[in-house]
Each structure stands twice: as C-alpha cells, then as structure tokens.
Amino acid sequence: MKTLEMAQATAPLAEYARTLNSEATILTVNGRPVAALVPIANADWETISLSGNPDFLALIEHSRKRQKEEGGISREEMRRRLAAAPSLP
C-alpha cells in the first residue's frame, strides 16, 4: 500500500490511477488517511455501486442479524423449495 500526502498530490487523477497496479494508494492530510484510490478487479457497476450504498448495507446487516437470531434453512431445503415453486410465465 502506498501513501500520498494530499498537499503533494499535484498530478492528474488519471496518472495516479495508472500507477495502482494491485495495491491501494491512501491519501493523507497531516499523516491521517482521508481517502483511498483502490484498484478494482472482477467487479461490475452494480457490485461497485451497491458496496457503498447505505440502504443496501443496512439491508444486509438486518438479514445477517435475523439469520443469527432466527436461524435459516439448509441449502438442500432451499433447493427443494425452489424445485417445488411454480415457474413464472
């Protein structure tokens, strides 16, 4: 991981993006991290947009909490239910 003090970041953003390779560049102000330029591999637009969406993240957290408290069904049970479900027109 590379760090770059914001005051020293005078090149165009595209230049920093080209140098990412496989590691992030962390931008700092007075040594404290404030932003990150991170390479993206194997991700589509939907994945990227949802990964920072607060409503989606809240939904995932709610689902995890419910799963932990109430339990769930096995993979085999889910397959059985899906096989028995009527198909859509």
PyMOL Python script that loads the backbone (N, CA, C, O; Angstrom):
from pymol import cmd

cmd.read_pdbstr("""\
ATOM      1  N   MET A   1       0.850  -1.171   0.000  1.00  0.00           N
ATOM      2  CA  MET A   1       0.000   0.000   0.000  1.00  0.00           C
ATOM      3  C   MET A   1       0.896   1.235   0.000  1.00  0.00           C
ATOM      4  O   MET A   1       1.879   1.317   0.737  1.00  0.00           O
ATOM      5  N   LYS A   2       0.531   2.178  -0.839  1.00  0.00           N
ATOM      6  CA  LYS A   2       1.273   3.432  -0.895  1.00  0.00           C
ATOM      7  C   LYS A   2       0.476   4.515  -0.182  1.00  0.00           C
ATOM      8  O   LYS A   2      -0.753   4.459  -0.129  1.00  0.00           O
ATOM      9  N   THR A   3       1.169   5.485   0.357  1.00  0.00           N
ATOM     10  CA  THR A   3       0.503   6.652   0.928  1.00  0.00           C
ATOM     11  C   THR A   3       0.999   7.891   0.199  1.00  0.00           C
ATOM     12  O   THR A   3       2.126   7.937  -0.294  1.00  0.00           O
ATOM     13  N   LEU A   4       0.138   8.881   0.144  1.00  0.00           N
ATOM     14  CA  LEU A   4       0.463  10.121  -0.531  1.00  0.00           C
ATOM     15  C   LEU A   4      -0.179  11.266   0.234  1.00  0.00           C
ATOM     16  O   LEU A   4      -1.394  11.286   0.431  1.00  0.00           O
ATOM     17  N   GLU A   5       0.629  12.209   0.661  1.00  0.00           N
ATOM     18  CA  GLU A   5       0.104  13.389   1.360  1.00  0.00           C
ATOM     19  C   GLU A   5      -0.651  14.244   0.350  1.00  0.00           C
ATOM     20  O   GLU A   5      -0.146  14.524  -0.737  1.00  0.00           O
ATOM     21  N   MET A   6      -1.861  14.658   0.712  1.00  0.00           N
ATOM     22  CA  MET A   6      -2.739  15.396  -0.191  1.00  0.00           C
ATOM     23  C   MET A   6      -2.040  16.621  -0.781  1.00  0.00           C
ATOM     24  O   MET A   6      -2.200  16.906  -1.967  1.00  0.00           O
ATOM     25  N   ALA A   7      -1.283  17.336   0.014  1.00  0.00           N
ATOM     26  CA  ALA A   7      -0.599  18.534  -0.476  1.00  0.00           C
ATOM     27  C   ALA A   7       0.420  18.198  -1.566  1.00  0.00           C
ATOM     28  O   ALA A   7       0.742  19.048  -2.396  1.00  0.00           O
ATOM     29  N   GLN A   8       0.923  16.973  -1.566  1.00  0.00           N
ATOM     30  CA  GLN A   8       1.902  16.548  -2.565  1.00  0.00           C
ATOM     31  C   GLN A   8       1.246  15.928  -3.798  1.00  0.00           C
ATOM     32  O   GLN A   8       1.931  15.646  -4.781  1.00  0.00           O
ATOM     33  N   ALA A   9      -0.044  15.717  -3.760  1.00  0.00           N
ATOM     34  CA  ALA A   9      -0.767  15.080  -4.865  1.00  0.00           C
ATOM     35  C   ALA A   9      -1.131  16.124  -5.915  1.00  0.00           C
ATOM     36  O   ALA A   9      -2.259  16.616  -5.949  1.00  0.00           O
ATOM     37  N   THR A  10      -0.180  16.452  -6.758  1.00  0.00           N
ATOM     38  CA  THR A  10      -0.381  17.511  -7.748  1.00  0.00           C
ATOM     39  C   THR A  10      -0.600  16.992  -9.159  1.00  0.00           C
ATOM     40  O   THR A  10      -0.965  17.762 -10.047  1.00  0.00           O
ATOM     41  N   ALA A  11      -0.385  15.704  -9.383  1.00  0.00           N
ATOM     42  CA  ALA A  11      -0.584  15.121 -10.713  1.00  0.00           C
ATOM     43  C   ALA A  11      -2.074  14.904 -10.973  1.00  0.00           C
ATOM     44  O   ALA A  11      -2.864  14.860 -10.030  1.00  0.00           O
ATOM     45  N   PRO A  12      -2.464  14.767 -12.242  1.00  0.00           N
ATOM     46  CA  PRO A  12      -3.860  14.450 -12.550  1.00  0.00           C
ATOM     47  C   PRO A  12      -4.255  13.086 -11.953  1.00  0.00           C
ATOM     48  O   PRO A  12      -3.424  12.187 -11.826  1.00  0.00           O
ATOM     49  N   LEU A  13      -5.516  12.957 -11.598  1.00  0.00           N
ATOM     50  CA  LEU A  13      -6.033  11.713 -11.022  1.00  0.00           C
ATOM     51  C   LEU A  13      -5.728  10.520 -11.915  1.00  0.00           C
ATOM     52  O   LEU A  13      -5.391   9.447 -11.416  1.00  0.00           O
ATOM     53  N   ALA A  14      -5.839  10.689 -13.210  1.00  0.00           N
ATOM     54  CA  ALA A  14      -5.585   9.585 -14.138  1.00  0.00           C
ATOM     55  C   ALA A  14      -4.167   9.034 -13.976  1.00  0.00           C
ATOM     56  O   ALA A  14      -3.953   7.830 -14.114  1.00  0.00           O
ATOM     57  N   GLU A  15      -3.218   9.886 -13.690  1.00  0.00           N
ATOM     58  CA  GLU A  15      -1.842   9.429 -13.509  1.00  0.00           C
ATOM     59  C   GLU A  15      -1.724   8.535 -12.276  1.00  0.00           C
ATOM     60  O   GLU A  15      -1.041   7.511 -12.317  1.00  0.00           O
ATOM     61  N   TYR A  16      -2.370   8.904 -11.208  1.00  0.00           N
ATOM     62  CA  TYR A  16      -2.349   8.070 -10.001  1.00  0.00           C
ATOM     63  C   TYR A  16      -3.065   6.739 -10.256  1.00  0.00           C
ATOM     64  O   TYR A  16      -2.621   5.692  -9.785  1.00  0.00           O
ATOM     65  N   ALA A  17      -4.159   6.783 -10.993  1.00  0.00           N
ATOM     66  CA  ALA A  17      -4.906   5.559 -11.299  1.00  0.00           C
ATOM     67  C   ALA A  17      -4.056   4.599 -12.128  1.00  0.00           C
ATOM     68  O   ALA A  17      -4.113   3.387 -11.920  1.00  0.00           O
ATOM     69  N   ARG A  18      -3.286   5.115 -13.044  1.00  0.00           N
ATOM     70  CA  ARG A  18      -2.435   4.254 -13.877  1.00  0.00           C
ATOM     71  C   ARG A  18      -1.337   3.560 -13.062  1.00  0.00           C
ATOM     72  O   ARG A  18      -0.842   2.512 -13.478  1.00  0.00           O
ATOM     73  N   THR A  19      -0.959   4.106 -11.944  1.00  0.00           N
ATOM     74  CA  THR A  19       0.128   3.523 -11.148  1.00  0.00           C
ATOM     75  C   THR A  19      -0.362   2.575 -10.051  1.00  0.00           C
ATOM     76  O   THR A  19       0.447   2.073  -9.270  1.00  0.00           O
ATOM     77  N   LEU A  20      -1.660   2.324  -9.980  1.00  0.00           N
ATOM     78  CA  LEU A  20      -2.202   1.489  -8.903  1.00  0.00           C
ATOM     79  C   LEU A  20      -1.693   0.054  -8.922  1.00  0.00           C
ATOM     80  O   LEU A  20      -1.357  -0.488  -7.869  1.00  0.00           O
ATOM     81  N   ASN A  21      -1.628  -0.576 -10.093  1.00  0.00           N
ATOM     82  CA  ASN A  21      -1.313  -1.997 -10.201  1.00  0.00           C
ATOM     83  C   ASN A  21      -2.233  -2.792  -9.289  1.00  0.00           C
ATOM     84  O   ASN A  21      -3.440  -2.822  -9.529  1.00  0.00           O
ATOM     85  N   SER A  22      -1.713  -3.436  -8.255  1.00  0.00           N
ATOM     86  CA  SER A  22      -2.569  -4.257  -7.392  1.00  0.00           C
ATOM     87  C   SER A  22      -2.637  -3.737  -5.962  1.00  0.00           C
ATOM     88  O   SER A  22      -3.136  -4.434  -5.079  1.00  0.00           O
ATOM     89  N   GLU A  23      -2.144  -2.523  -5.718  1.00  0.00           N
ATOM     90  CA  GLU A  23      -2.190  -2.000  -4.354  1.00  0.00           C
ATOM     91  C   GLU A  23      -2.867  -0.630  -4.313  1.00  0.00           C
ATOM     92  O   GLU A  23      -2.841   0.126  -5.284  1.00  0.00           O
ATOM     93  N   ALA A  24      -3.459  -0.339  -3.189  1.00  0.00           N
ATOM     94  CA  ALA A  24      -4.173   0.921  -2.997  1.00  0.00           C
ATOM     95  C   ALA A  24      -3.197   2.061  -2.738  1.00  0.00           C
ATOM     96  O   ALA A  24      -2.074   1.859  -2.276  1.00  0.00           O
ATOM     97  N   THR A  25      -3.661   3.254  -3.051  1.00  0.00           N
ATOM     98  CA  THR A  25      -2.935   4.462  -2.673  1.00  0.00           C
ATOM     99  C   THR A  25      -3.820   5.210  -1.683  1.00  0.00           C
ATOM    100  O   THR A  25      -4.957   5.554  -2.004  1.00  0.00           O
ATOM    101  N   ILE A  26      -3.311   5.461  -0.497  1.00  0.00           N
ATOM    102  CA  ILE A  26      -4.055   6.152   0.551  1.00  0.00           C
ATOM    103  C   ILE A  26      -3.626   7.613   0.558  1.00  0.00           C
ATOM    104  O   ILE A  26      -2.440   7.921   0.667  1.00  0.00           O
ATOM    105  N   LEU A  27      -4.604   8.511   0.441  1.00  0.00           N
ATOM    106  CA  LEU A  27      -4.336   9.941   0.520  1.00  0.00           C
ATOM    107  C   LEU A  27      -4.461  10.378   1.973  1.00  0.00           C
ATOM    108  O   LEU A  27      -5.398   9.993   2.672  1.00  0.00           O
ATOM    109  N   THR A  28      -3.499  11.190   2.417  1.00  0.00           N
ATOM    110  CA  THR A  28      -3.491  11.629   3.812  1.00  0.00           C
ATOM    111  C   THR A  28      -3.462  13.147   3.900  1.00  0.00           C
ATOM    112  O   THR A  28      -3.025  13.832   2.976  1.00  0.00           O
ATOM    113  N   VAL A  29      -3.935  13.655   5.028  1.00  0.00           N
ATOM    114  CA  VAL A  29      -3.809  15.063   5.385  1.00  0.00           C
ATOM    115  C   VAL A  29      -3.160  15.082   6.758  1.00  0.00           C
ATOM    116  O   VAL A  29      -3.711  14.567   7.731  1.00  0.00           O
ATOM    117  N   ASN A  30      -1.998  15.676   6.819  1.00  0.00           N
ATOM    118  CA  ASN A  30      -1.218  15.682   8.061  1.00  0.00           C
ATOM    119  C   ASN A  30      -1.008  14.274   8.607  1.00  0.00           C
ATOM    120  O   ASN A  30      -1.062  14.044   9.815  1.00  0.00           O
ATOM    121  N   GLY A  31      -0.767  13.333   7.686  1.00  0.00           N
ATOM    122  CA  GLY A  31      -0.490  11.960   8.085  1.00  0.00           C
ATOM    123  C   GLY A  31      -1.705  11.105   8.398  1.00  0.00           C
ATOM    124  O   GLY A  31      -1.561   9.912   8.665  1.00  0.00           O
ATOM    125  N   ARG A  32      -2.905  11.688   8.373  1.00  0.00           N
ATOM    126  CA  ARG A  32      -4.135  10.929   8.671  1.00  0.00           C
ATOM    127  C   ARG A  32      -4.836  10.558   7.376  1.00  0.00           C
ATOM    128  O   ARG A  32      -4.996  11.417   6.509  1.00  0.00           O
ATOM    129  N   PRO A  33      -5.260   9.305   7.211  1.00  0.00           N
ATOM    130  CA  PRO A  33      -5.919   8.889   5.969  1.00  0.00           C
ATOM    131  C   PRO A  33      -7.266   9.593   5.787  1.00  0.00           C
ATOM    132  O   PRO A  33      -8.059   9.694   6.723  1.00  0.00           O
ATOM    133  N   VAL A  34      -7.507  10.072   4.574  1.00  0.00           N
ATOM    134  CA  VAL A  34      -8.775  10.746   4.265  1.00  0.00           C
ATOM    135  C   VAL A  34      -9.478  10.147   3.058  1.00  0.00           C
ATOM    136  O   VAL A  34     -10.687  10.319   2.903  1.00  0.00           O
ATOM    137  N   ALA A  35      -8.741   9.444   2.196  1.00  0.00           N
ATOM    138  CA  ALA A  35      -9.341   8.848   1.008  1.00  0.00           C
ATOM    139  C   ALA A  35      -8.442   7.736   0.504  1.00  0.00           C
ATOM    140  O   ALA A  35      -7.268   7.649   0.865  1.00  0.00           O
ATOM    141  N   ALA A  36      -9.018   6.884  -0.342  1.00  0.00           N
ATOM    142  CA  ALA A  36      -8.233   5.795  -0.919  1.00  0.00           C
ATOM    143  C   ALA A  36      -8.549   5.672  -2.398  1.00  0.00           C
ATOM    144  O   ALA A  36      -9.698   5.801  -2.820  1.00  0.00           O
ATOM    145  N   LEU A  37      -7.533   5.425  -3.157  1.00  0.00           N
ATOM    146  CA  LEU A  37      -7.673   5.099  -4.574  1.00  0.00           C
ATOM    147  C   LEU A  37      -7.338   3.617  -4.671  1.00  0.00           C
ATOM    148  O   LEU A  37      -6.197   3.211  -4.453  1.00  0.00           O
ATOM    149  N   VAL A  38      -8.350   2.813  -5.001  1.00  0.00           N
ATOM    150  CA  VAL A  38      -8.235   1.367  -4.880  1.00  0.00           C
ATOM    151  C   VAL A  38      -8.450   0.706  -6.236  1.00  0.00           C
ATOM    152  O   VAL A  38      -9.405   1.044  -6.935  1.00  0.00           O
ATOM    153  N   PRO A  39      -7.579  -0.234  -6.624  1.00  0.00           N
ATOM    154  CA  PRO A  39      -7.807  -0.942  -7.881  1.00  0.00           C
ATOM    155  C   PRO A  39      -9.026  -1.852  -7.767  1.00  0.00           C
ATOM    156  O   PRO A  39      -9.302  -2.409  -6.704  1.00  0.00           O
ATOM    157  N   ILE A  40      -9.737  -1.993  -8.856  1.00  0.00           N
ATOM    158  CA  ILE A  40     -10.938  -2.836  -8.869  1.00  0.00           C
ATOM    159  C   ILE A  40     -10.719  -3.968  -9.856  1.00  0.00           C
ATOM    160  O   ILE A  40     -10.396  -3.733 -11.021  1.00  0.00           O
ATOM    161  N   ALA A  41     -10.895  -5.193  -9.388  1.00  0.00           N
ATOM    162  CA  ALA A  41     -10.768  -6.359 -10.254  1.00  0.00           C
ATOM    163  C   ALA A  41     -12.010  -7.222 -10.122  1.00  0.00           C
ATOM    164  O   ALA A  41     -12.523  -7.423  -9.022  1.00  0.00           O
ATOM    165  N   ASN A  42     -12.478  -7.718 -11.220  1.00  0.00           N
ATOM    166  CA  ASN A  42     -13.612  -8.650 -11.241  1.00  0.00           C
ATOM    167  C   ASN A  42     -14.861  -8.082 -10.580  1.00  0.00           C
ATOM    168  O   ASN A  42     -15.544  -8.784  -9.834  1.00  0.00           O
ATOM    169  N   ALA A  43     -15.160  -6.827 -10.848  1.00  0.00           N
ATOM    170  CA  ALA A  43     -16.370  -6.218 -10.288  1.00  0.00           C
ATOM    171  C   ALA A  43     -17.122  -5.494 -11.400  1.00  0.00           C
ATOM    172  O   ALA A  43     -16.518  -4.886 -12.284  1.00  0.00           O
ATOM    173  N   ASP A  44     -18.442  -5.569 -11.340  1.00  0.00           N
ATOM    174  CA  ASP A  44     -19.245  -4.849 -12.313  1.00  0.00           C
ATOM    175  C   ASP A  44     -19.806  -3.586 -11.661  1.00  0.00           C
ATOM    176  O   ASP A  44     -19.622  -3.365 -10.464  1.00  0.00           O
ATOM    177  N   TRP A  45     -20.492  -2.760 -12.451  1.00  0.00           N
ATOM    178  CA  TRP A  45     -21.027  -1.491 -11.935  1.00  0.00           C
ATOM    179  C   TRP A  45     -21.983  -1.712 -10.774  1.00  0.00           C
ATOM    180  O   TRP A  45     -21.960  -0.959  -9.800  1.00  0.00           O
ATOM    181  N   GLU A  46     -22.821  -2.734 -10.866  1.00  0.00           N
ATOM    182  CA  GLU A  46     -23.795  -2.996  -9.798  1.00  0.00           C
ATOM    183  C   GLU A  46     -23.085  -3.313  -8.479  1.00  0.00           C
ATOM    184  O   GLU A  46     -23.458  -2.791  -7.429  1.00  0.00           O
ATOM    185  N   THR A  47     -22.078  -4.155  -8.536  1.00  0.00           N
ATOM    186  CA  THR A  47     -21.322  -4.519  -7.335  1.00  0.00           C
ATOM    187  C   THR A  47     -20.672  -3.292  -6.712  1.00  0.00           C
ATOM    188  O   THR A  47     -20.719  -3.095  -5.498  1.00  0.00           O
ATOM    189  N   ILE A  48     -20.071  -2.480  -7.552  1.00  0.00           N
ATOM    190  CA  ILE A  48     -19.392  -1.286  -7.055  1.00  0.00           C
ATOM    191  C   ILE A  48     -20.377  -0.314  -6.426  1.00  0.00           C
ATOM    192  O   ILE A  48     -20.126   0.214  -5.343  1.00  0.00           O
ATOM    193  N   SER A  49     -21.499  -0.074  -7.102  1.00  0.00           N
ATOM    194  CA  SER A  49     -22.458   0.896  -6.573  1.00  0.00           C
ATOM    195  C   SER A  49     -23.136   0.406  -5.297  1.00  0.00           C
ATOM    196  O   SER A  49     -23.400   1.203  -4.397  1.00  0.00           O
ATOM    197  N   LEU A  50     -23.419  -0.882  -5.205  1.00  0.00           N
ATOM    198  CA  LEU A  50     -24.073  -1.409  -4.007  1.00  0.00           C
ATOM    199  C   LEU A  50     -23.131  -1.501  -2.815  1.00  0.00           C
ATOM    200  O   LEU A  50     -23.575  -1.405  -1.671  1.00  0.00           O
ATOM    201  N   SER A  51     -21.850  -1.682  -3.062  1.00  0.00           N
ATOM    202  CA  SER A  51     -20.918  -1.873  -1.954  1.00  0.00           C
ATOM    203  C   SER A  51     -20.810  -0.651  -1.047  1.00  0.00           C
ATOM    204  O   SER A  51     -20.358  -0.771   0.092  1.00  0.00           O
ATOM    205  N   GLY A  52     -21.211   0.509  -1.525  1.00  0.00           N
ATOM    206  CA  GLY A  52     -21.165   1.703  -0.690  1.00  0.00           C
ATOM    207  C   GLY A  52     -22.531   2.314  -0.435  1.00  0.00           C
ATOM    208  O   GLY A  52     -22.630   3.405   0.125  1.00  0.00           O
ATOM    209  N   ASN A  53     -23.587   1.615  -0.843  1.00  0.00           N
ATOM    210  CA  ASN A  53     -24.942   2.134  -0.684  1.00  0.00           C
ATOM    211  C   ASN A  53     -25.435   1.869   0.737  1.00  0.00           C
ATOM    212  O   ASN A  53     -25.578   0.710   1.128  1.00  0.00           O
ATOM    213  N   PRO A  54     -25.701   2.928   1.523  1.00  0.00           N
ATOM    214  CA  PRO A  54     -26.091   2.718   2.927  1.00  0.00           C
ATOM    215  C   PRO A  54     -27.386   1.924   3.094  1.00  0.00           C
ATOM    216  O   PRO A  54     -27.509   1.155   4.047  1.00  0.00           O
ATOM    217  N   ASP A  55     -28.343   2.091   2.199  1.00  0.00           N
ATOM    218  CA  ASP A  55     -29.593   1.333   2.304  1.00  0.00           C
ATOM    219  C   ASP A  55     -29.345  -0.158   2.070  1.00  0.00           C
ATOM    220  O   ASP A  55     -29.883  -1.003   2.785  1.00  0.00           O
ATOM    221  N   PHE A  56     -28.534  -0.472   1.074  1.00  0.00           N
ATOM    222  CA  PHE A  56     -28.215  -1.876   0.791  1.00  0.00           C
ATOM    223  C   PHE A  56     -27.428  -2.488   1.943  1.00  0.00           C
ATOM    224  O   PHE A  56     -27.703  -3.614   2.357  1.00  0.00           O
ATOM    225  N   LEU A  57     -26.453  -1.751   2.460  1.00  0.00           N
ATOM    226  CA  LEU A  57     -25.653  -2.262   3.574  1.00  0.00           C
ATOM    227  C   LEU A  57     -26.511  -2.486   4.818  1.00  0.00           C
ATOM    228  O   LEU A  57     -26.291  -3.447   5.556  1.00  0.00           O
ATOM    229  N   ALA A  58     -27.485  -1.610   5.055  1.00  0.00           N
ATOM    230  CA  ALA A  58     -28.399  -1.785   6.191  1.00  0.00           C
ATOM    231  C   ALA A  58     -29.254  -3.036   5.992  1.00  0.00           C
ATOM    232  O   ALA A  58     -29.502  -3.771   6.948  1.00  0.00           O
ATOM    233  N   LEU A  59     -29.704  -3.281   4.772  1.00  0.00           N
ATOM    234  CA  LEU A  59     -30.494  -4.473   4.466  1.00  0.00           C
ATOM    235  C   LEU A  59     -29.676  -5.743   4.718  1.00  0.00           C
ATOM    236  O   LEU A  59     -30.178  -6.704   5.303  1.00  0.00           O
ATOM    237  N   ILE A  60     -28.429  -5.742   4.280  1.00  0.00           N
ATOM    238  CA  ILE A  60     -27.560  -6.896   4.506  1.00  0.00           C
ATOM    239  C   ILE A  60     -27.343  -7.123   5.994  1.00  0.00           C
ATOM    240  O   ILE A  60     -27.417  -8.256   6.469  1.00  0.00           O
ATOM    241  N   GLU A  61     -27.076  -6.050   6.732  1.00  0.00           N
ATOM    242  CA  GLU A  61     -26.858  -6.171   8.180  1.00  0.00           C
ATOM    243  C   GLU A  61     -28.114  -6.703   8.872  1.00  0.00           C
ATOM    244  O   GLU A  61     -28.023  -7.555   9.756  1.00  0.00           O
ATOM    245  N   HIS A  62     -29.277  -6.207   8.473  1.00  0.00           N
ATOM    246  CA  HIS A  62     -30.546  -6.686   9.037  1.00  0.00           C
ATOM    247  C   HIS A  62     -30.718  -8.181   8.758  1.00  0.00           C
ATOM    248  O   HIS A  62     -31.115  -8.942   9.640  1.00  0.00           O
ATOM    249  N   SER A  63     -30.417  -8.592   7.531  1.00  0.00           N
ATOM    250  CA  SER A  63     -30.552 -10.003   7.162  1.00  0.00           C
ATOM    251  C   SER A  63     -29.602 -10.883   7.958  1.00  0.00           C
ATOM    252  O   SER A  63     -29.983 -11.968   8.397  1.00  0.00           O
ATOM    253  N   ARG A  64     -28.369 -10.426   8.150  1.00  0.00           N
ATOM    254  CA  ARG A  64     -27.407 -11.199   8.936  1.00  0.00           C
ATOM    255  C   ARG A  64     -27.854 -11.334  10.388  1.00  0.00           C
ATOM    256  O   ARG A  64     -27.740 -12.404  10.986  1.00  0.00           O
ATOM    257  N   LYS A  65     -28.360 -10.242  10.944  1.00  0.00           N
ATOM    258  CA  LYS A  65     -28.838 -10.275  12.335  1.00  0.00           C
ATOM    259  C   LYS A  65     -30.008 -11.244  12.463  1.00  0.00           C
ATOM    260  O   LYS A  65     -30.063 -12.043  13.398  1.00  0.00           O
ATOM    261  N   ARG A  66     -30.938 -11.167  11.521  1.00  0.00           N
ATOM    262  CA  ARG A  66     -32.104 -12.057  11.562  1.00  0.00           C
ATOM    263  C   ARG A  66     -31.677 -13.512  11.423  1.00  0.00           C
ATOM    264  O   ARG A  66     -32.189 -14.382  12.128  1.00  0.00           O
ATOM    265  N   GLN A  67     -30.743 -13.780  10.518  1.00  0.00           N
ATOM    266  CA  GLN A  67     -30.234 -15.138  10.328  1.00  0.00           C
ATOM    267  C   GLN A  67     -29.621 -15.662  11.624  1.00  0.00           C
ATOM    268  O   GLN A  67     -29.846 -16.810  12.007  1.00  0.00           O
ATOM    269  N   LYS A  68     -28.850 -14.818  12.288  1.00  0.00           N
ATOM    270  CA  LYS A  68     -28.189 -15.220  13.529  1.00  0.00           C
ATOM    271  C   LYS A  68     -29.209 -15.492  14.638  1.00  0.00           C
ATOM    272  O   LYS A  68     -29.072 -16.459  15.388  1.00  0.00           O
ATOM    273  N   GLU A  69     -30.229 -14.637  14.738  1.00  0.00           N
ATOM    274  CA  GLU A  69     -31.226 -14.773  15.802  1.00  0.00           C
ATOM    275  C   GLU A  69     -32.235 -15.883  15.546  1.00  0.00           C
ATOM    276  O   GLU A  69     -32.605 -16.617  16.463  1.00  0.00           O
ATOM    277  N   GLU A  70     -32.683 -16.007  14.291  1.00  0.00           N
ATOM    278  CA  GLU A  70     -33.772 -16.931  13.982  1.00  0.00           C
ATOM    279  C   GLU A  70     -33.322 -18.206  13.288  1.00  0.00           C
ATOM    280  O   GLU A  70     -34.080 -19.171  13.195  1.00  0.00           O
ATOM    281  N   GLY A  71     -32.091 -18.206  12.802  1.00  0.00           N
ATOM    282  CA  GLY A  71     -31.635 -19.369  12.050  1.00  0.00           C
ATOM    283  C   GLY A  71     -32.117 -19.285  10.610  1.00  0.00           C
ATOM    284  O   GLY A  71     -32.669 -18.274  10.175  1.00  0.00           O
ATOM    285  N   GLY A  72     -31.903 -20.337   9.908  1.00  0.00           N
ATOM    286  CA  GLY A  72     -32.281 -20.346   8.496  1.00  0.00           C
ATOM    287  C   GLY A  72     -32.589 -21.760   8.057  1.00  0.00           C
ATOM    288  O   GLY A  72     -32.836 -22.647   8.874  1.00  0.00           O
ATOM    289  N   ILE A  73     -32.568 -21.950   6.768  1.00  0.00           N
ATOM    290  CA  ILE A  73     -32.810 -23.281   6.228  1.00  0.00           C
ATOM    291  C   ILE A  73     -31.544 -23.750   5.516  1.00  0.00           C
ATOM    292  O   ILE A  73     -30.698 -22.948   5.119  1.00  0.00           O
ATOM    293  N   SER A  74     -31.440 -25.041   5.370  1.00  0.00           N
ATOM    294  CA  SER A  74     -30.264 -25.618   4.722  1.00  0.00           C
ATOM    295  C   SER A  74     -30.299 -25.361   3.213  1.00  0.00           C
ATOM    296  O   SER A  74     -31.337 -25.017   2.647  1.00  0.00           O
ATOM    297  N   ARG A  75     -29.165 -25.534   2.597  1.00  0.00           N
ATOM    298  CA  ARG A  75     -29.068 -25.407   1.147  1.00  0.00           C
ATOM    299  C   ARG A  75     -29.989 -26.419   0.468  1.00  0.00           C
ATOM    300  O   ARG A  75     -30.654 -26.112  -0.521  1.00  0.00           O
ATOM    301  N   GLU A  76     -30.012 -27.621   1.017  1.00  0.00           N
ATOM    302  CA  GLU A  76     -30.858 -28.669   0.449  1.00  0.00           C
ATOM    303  C   GLU A  76     -32.338 -28.299   0.533  1.00  0.00           C
ATOM    304  O   GLU A  76     -33.094 -28.535  -0.409  1.00  0.00           O
ATOM    305  N   GLU A  77     -32.753 -27.714   1.671  1.00  0.00           N
ATOM    306  CA  GLU A  77     -34.148 -27.289   1.829  1.00  0.00           C
ATOM    307  C   GLU A  77     -34.481 -26.179   0.837  1.00  0.00           C
ATOM    308  O   GLU A  77     -35.568 -26.169   0.260  1.00  0.00           O
ATOM    309  N   MET A  78     -33.550 -25.243   0.634  1.00  0.00           N
ATOM    310  CA  MET A  78     -33.783 -24.170  -0.323  1.00  0.00           C
ATOM    311  C   MET A  78     -33.949 -24.741  -1.723  1.00  0.00           C
ATOM    312  O   MET A  78     -34.840 -24.323  -2.462  1.00  0.00           O
ATOM    313  N   ARG A  79     -33.105 -25.685  -2.088  1.00  0.00           N
ATOM    314  CA  ARG A  79     -33.229 -26.314  -3.415  1.00  0.00           C
ATOM    315  C   ARG A  79     -34.565 -27.037  -3.558  1.00  0.00           C
ATOM    316  O   ARG A  79     -35.201 -26.978  -4.610  1.00  0.00           O
ATOM    317  N   ARG A  80     -34.986 -27.723  -2.488  1.00  0.00           N
ATOM    318  CA  ARG A  80     -36.263 -28.428  -2.527  1.00  0.00           C
ATOM    319  C   ARG A  80     -37.410 -27.441  -2.743  1.00  0.00           C
ATOM    320  O   ARG A  80     -38.308 -27.680  -3.550  1.00  0.00           O
ATOM    321  N   ARG A  81     -37.364 -26.326  -2.006  1.00  0.00           N
ATOM    322  CA  ARG A  81     -38.424 -25.325  -2.132  1.00  0.00           C
ATOM    323  C   ARG A  81     -38.440 -24.684  -3.510  1.00  0.00           C
ATOM    324  O   ARG A  81     -39.506 -24.442  -4.076  1.00  0.00           O
ATOM    325  N   LEU A  82     -37.265 -24.410  -4.045  1.00  0.00           N
ATOM    326  CA  LEU A  82     -37.192 -23.788  -5.371  1.00  0.00           C
ATOM    327  C   LEU A  82     -37.679 -24.750  -6.453  1.00  0.00           C
ATOM    328  O   LEU A  82     -38.327 -24.333  -7.413  1.00  0.00           O
ATOM    329  N   ALA A  83     -37.369 -26.020  -6.299  1.00  0.00           N
ATOM    330  CA  ALA A  83     -37.818 -27.017  -7.269  1.00  0.00           C
ATOM    331  C   ALA A  83     -39.331 -27.165  -7.238  1.00  0.00           C
ATOM    332  O   ALA A  83     -39.947 -27.438  -8.268  1.00  0.00           O
ATOM    333  N   ALA A  84     -39.940 -26.985  -6.057  1.00  0.00           N
ATOM    334  CA  ALA A  84     -41.380 -27.138  -5.910  1.00  0.00           C
ATOM    335  C   ALA A  84     -42.145 -25.861  -6.285  1.00  0.00           C
ATOM    336  O   ALA A  84     -43.361 -25.901  -6.473  1.00  0.00           O
ATOM    337  N   ALA A  85     -41.443 -24.741  -6.392  1.00  0.00           N
ATOM    338  CA  ALA A  85     -42.113 -23.475  -6.691  1.00  0.00           C
ATOM    339  C   ALA A  85     -42.624 -23.469  -8.144  1.00  0.00           C
ATOM    340  O   ALA A  85     -41.951 -23.966  -9.046  1.00  0.00           O
ATOM    341  N   PRO A  86     -43.809 -22.905  -8.352  1.00  0.00           N
ATOM    342  CA  PRO A  86     -44.316 -22.816  -9.729  1.00  0.00           C
ATOM    343  C   PRO A  86     -43.432 -21.876 -10.546  1.00  0.00           C
ATOM    344  O   PRO A  86     -42.960 -20.858 -10.042  1.00  0.00           O
ATOM    345  N   SER A  87     -43.218 -22.224 -11.789  1.00  0.00           N
ATOM    346  CA  SER A  87     -42.375 -21.380 -12.642  1.00  0.00           C
ATOM    347  C   SER A  87     -43.165 -20.159 -13.118  1.00  0.00           C
ATOM    348  O   SER A  87     -44.390 -20.194 -13.236  1.00  0.00           O
ATOM    349  N   LEU A  88     -42.446 -19.106 -13.381  1.00  0.00           N
ATOM    350  CA  LEU A  88     -43.073 -17.874 -13.858  1.00  0.00           C
ATOM    351  C   LEU A  88     -43.414 -17.998 -15.348  1.00  0.00           C
ATOM    352  O   LEU A  88     -42.748 -18.724 -16.085  1.00  0.00           O
ATOM    353  N   PRO A  89     -44.457 -17.284 -15.781  1.00  0.00           N
ATOM    354  CA  PRO A  89     -44.841 -17.374 -17.201  1.00  0.00           C
ATOM    355  C   PRO A  89     -43.792 -16.810 -18.121  1.00  0.00           C
ATOM    356  O   PRO A  89     -43.971 -16.815 -19.338  1.00  0.00           O
TER     357      PRO A  89
END
""", "prot")
cmd.dss("prot")
cmd.show_as("cartoon", "prot")
cmd.util.cbc("prot")
cmd.orient("prot")
